[in-house]
Amino acid sequence: MSAKFKAYFFTVLFSVVGGIMIWKNFNQETVPLILFYVILIINSFFSIEFFSKITPDNNEQKIIDLSIVAIYLILILNLGNELRYLLSSVALFVVATIKYVLLLETVDIKIVKRKIIIDLFGGIACILALAGSLAGYGEVTNWIWALLFLFANIYFLIIKPMYRL
């Protein structure tokens, strides 16, 4: 499967499932979570397309990729449950970071190290959003989290693109 086909396939899959869950769970509280998800899917298209070209075709990476797909689906299926959604987002960034750390064993290029750092910060942001929600500040925390994610993606996709060698 080509990198571009894989990127389109998973973007469409996540978008269709996401669209169904957004239709079922849309309300004022889910808007920042939806914003995060839409941005995540846009970023994921470019990430899948780029990293599929340099990721070895081994069982370790296949298992991690399947885990990431499962977490994406768990994430959007929990759109109506803020805490589960945020916890799923933490899991997504943790597993993604593991994927790229393992990728360093076979591909030692600067962009992989940069992706690890970005995903670590993404995971920390998700943990902080989860903590804010648990502390009773879910609405404001989720908006800050989603907007920071938006601005970070504008920077990493447009201003200083990260998916280039």
C-alpha positions as CSV (number, residue, x, y, z in Angstrom):
1,M,0.0,0.0,0.0
2,S,1.5,3.3,-1.0
3,A,2.1,6.1,1.5
4,K,-0.4,8.4,-0.2
5,F,-3.1,5.7,-0.4
6,K,-2.6,4.9,3.3
7,A,-2.8,8.5,4.3
8,Y,-6.1,9.0,2.3
9,F,-7.5,5.7,3.6
10,F,-7.0,6.4,7.2
11,T,-8.0,10.1,6.9
12,V,-11.3,9.0,5.3
13,L,-11.9,6.3,7.9
14,F,-11.3,8.6,10.8
15,S,-13.3,11.4,9.2
16,V,-16.3,9.1,8.5
17,V,-16.3,7.7,12.1
18,G,-15.7,11.1,13.4
19,G,-18.5,12.6,11.4
20,I,-20.9,10.0,12.8
21,M,-19.8,10.6,16.4
22,I,-19.9,14.4,16.0
23,W,-23.4,14.2,14.6
24,K,-24.5,12.0,17.6
25,N,-22.7,14.0,20.3
26,F,-22.6,17.6,19.1
27,N,-23.2,20.2,21.9
28,Q,-21.5,23.2,23.3
29,E,-19.1,21.1,25.5
30,T,-17.9,19.0,22.6
31,V,-16.9,21.8,20.3
32,P,-13.3,22.1,21.5
33,L,-12.9,18.3,21.5
34,I,-14.2,18.3,17.9
35,L,-11.8,21.1,17.0
36,F,-8.9,19.0,18.4
37,Y,-10.1,15.9,16.5
38,V,-10.4,17.8,13.1
39,I,-6.9,19.3,13.5
40,L,-5.6,15.9,14.6
41,I,-7.0,14.2,11.4
42,I,-5.5,16.9,9.2
43,N,-2.1,16.5,10.9
44,S,-2.4,12.8,10.7
45,F,-2.8,12.8,6.9
46,F,0.6,14.5,6.5
47,S,2.2,12.4,9.2
48,I,1.0,9.1,7.7
49,E,2.0,10.1,4.2
50,F,5.5,11.2,5.3
51,F,6.4,8.5,7.8
52,S,5.0,5.6,5.8
53,K,7.8,6.2,3.4
54,I,10.5,5.8,6.0
55,T,9.0,3.3,8.4
56,P,10.2,-0.3,8.1
57,D,7.7,-2.9,7.3
58,N,8.2,-5.0,10.4
59,N,5.8,-6.6,12.9
60,E,6.8,-4.2,15.7
61,Q,5.7,-1.1,13.6
62,K,2.6,-2.9,12.4
63,I,1.5,-3.6,15.9
64,I,2.1,0.0,17.0
65,D,0.3,1.3,13.9
66,L,-2.7,-1.0,14.6
67,S,-2.6,0.3,18.3
68,I,-2.7,3.9,17.0
69,V,-5.6,3.2,14.7
70,A,-7.5,1.6,17.6
71,I,-6.8,4.6,19.9
72,Y,-8.0,7.0,17.2
73,L,-11.3,5.1,17.1
74,I,-11.5,4.9,20.9
75,L,-10.8,8.6,21.0
76,I,-13.7,9.6,18.7
77,L,-16.1,7.0,20.1
78,N,-15.7,8.7,23.5
79,L,-16.5,12.2,22.2
80,G,-19.5,12.3,24.5
81,N,-17.4,11.5,27.5
82,E,-14.9,14.3,28.2
83,L,-12.6,12.4,30.6
84,R,-12.4,9.2,28.4
85,Y,-11.8,11.4,25.4
86,L,-8.9,13.2,27.1
87,L,-7.5,10.0,28.5
88,S,-7.6,8.5,25.0
89,S,-5.7,11.6,23.7
90,V,-3.0,11.0,26.3
91,A,-2.8,7.4,25.2
92,L,-2.5,8.4,21.5
93,F,0.5,10.7,22.1
94,V,2.2,8.1,24.4
95,V,1.9,5.3,21.8
96,A,2.9,7.7,19.0
97,T,6.0,8.7,20.9
98,I,6.9,5.0,21.4
99,K,6.4,4.5,17.6
100,Y,8.9,7.1,16.8
101,V,11.4,6.1,19.5
102,L,11.4,2.6,18.0
103,L,11.8,4.1,14.6
104,L,15.1,5.7,15.7
105,E,16.5,2.2,15.8
106,T,16.3,1.9,12.0
107,V,16.0,5.5,10.8
108,D,18.3,8.0,12.6
109,I,17.2,11.3,11.0
110,K,16.6,14.6,12.6
111,I,12.9,14.8,11.8
112,V,12.2,11.6,13.8
113,K,13.8,13.2,16.9
114,R,11.8,16.4,16.3
115,K,8.6,14.4,15.9
116,I,9.3,12.6,19.3
117,I,9.8,16.0,21.0
118,I,6.6,17.4,19.4
119,D,4.6,14.3,20.5
120,L,6.0,14.5,24.0
121,F,4.8,18.1,24.3
122,G,1.4,17.0,22.7
123,G,1.1,14.3,25.4
124,I,1.9,16.8,28.2
125,A,-0.7,19.2,26.8
126,C,-3.2,16.3,26.9
127,I,-2.3,15.5,30.5
128,L,-2.7,19.1,31.5
129,A,-6.1,19.2,29.7
130,L,-7.1,16.1,31.6
131,A,-5.9,17.6,34.9
132,G,-7.9,20.8,34.2
133,S,-11.0,18.8,33.5
134,L,-10.6,16.7,36.7
135,A,-10.1,19.9,38.6
136,G,-13.5,21.2,37.4
137,Y,-12.3,23.5,34.7
138,G,-13.1,21.3,31.7
139,E,-14.7,23.9,29.4
140,V,-12.0,26.5,29.7
141,T,-9.2,24.0,29.7
142,N,-10.5,22.2,26.6
143,W,-10.7,25.5,24.7
144,I,-7.2,26.5,25.7
145,W,-6.0,22.9,24.8
146,A,-7.8,22.9,21.4
147,L,-6.6,26.4,20.5
148,L,-3.0,25.7,21.5
149,F,-3.2,22.5,19.3
150,L,-4.5,24.6,16.4
151,F,-1.7,27.2,16.7
152,A,0.9,24.5,17.0
153,N,-0.4,22.8,13.9
154,I,-0.4,26.0,12.0
155,Y,3.2,26.4,12.9
156,F,4.2,22.8,12.2
157,L,2.2,22.4,9.0
158,I,2.4,25.9,7.4
159,I,5.1,28.1,9.0
160,K,7.8,25.6,9.6
161,P,6.6,22.4,8.1
162,M,7.8,19.3,10.0
163,Y,7.0,16.7,7.3
164,R,10.0,17.4,5.1
165,L,13.5,16.0,4.9
